[in-house]
């Protein structure tokens, strides 16, 4: 954090408006990321801006929205698992909700599609 500048650096936990890179092997959680981001946004005092992991400076409101985005993703994936859908089915059909206009389309590149599938798998694995 840079309190005098009212800025914090979030690193790659918030790389921008896209599907997060979850590293479950090293403790990353698809179930907890949204709550973790919300706690971070709530506990930063007078910070007004956030430097994302890819060096874009955005308002703190974007970090709060990203926390909500990740919670919504988790909830949708958990509901799909409960309904008996497969990881591949969810990954093929999931779309960025309309309220998250400006987020990167996970179907735009093969790498993004693979990240989406990985994140769906992580949430499935964490959900009992």
C-alpha angles and dihedrals in degrees: 000000000000101000096178089057093040088235134124131190113227099187120205095326081083107026093158140288098327144089107302124244102243115197102196092168089066098039103281113149130205089194096051104033095089093051091045091052092047091052090049092050092048095048103051100093114211097357113138103174137042129207107217123218088264094052099255113139112223136168118270087247088071090060090050090050091048089054089054091046090055093046090050091049091051092048093049093048093047091050090050091051091049088051090056099252121149128243091246093050092051093045092049095048105035116110133184106267114248092244088067096065112173096032116131115264108245090211093057095090136019090240092054091047090051090049090051092051091047091052092048089051091050093051090046091051093049094046116084 
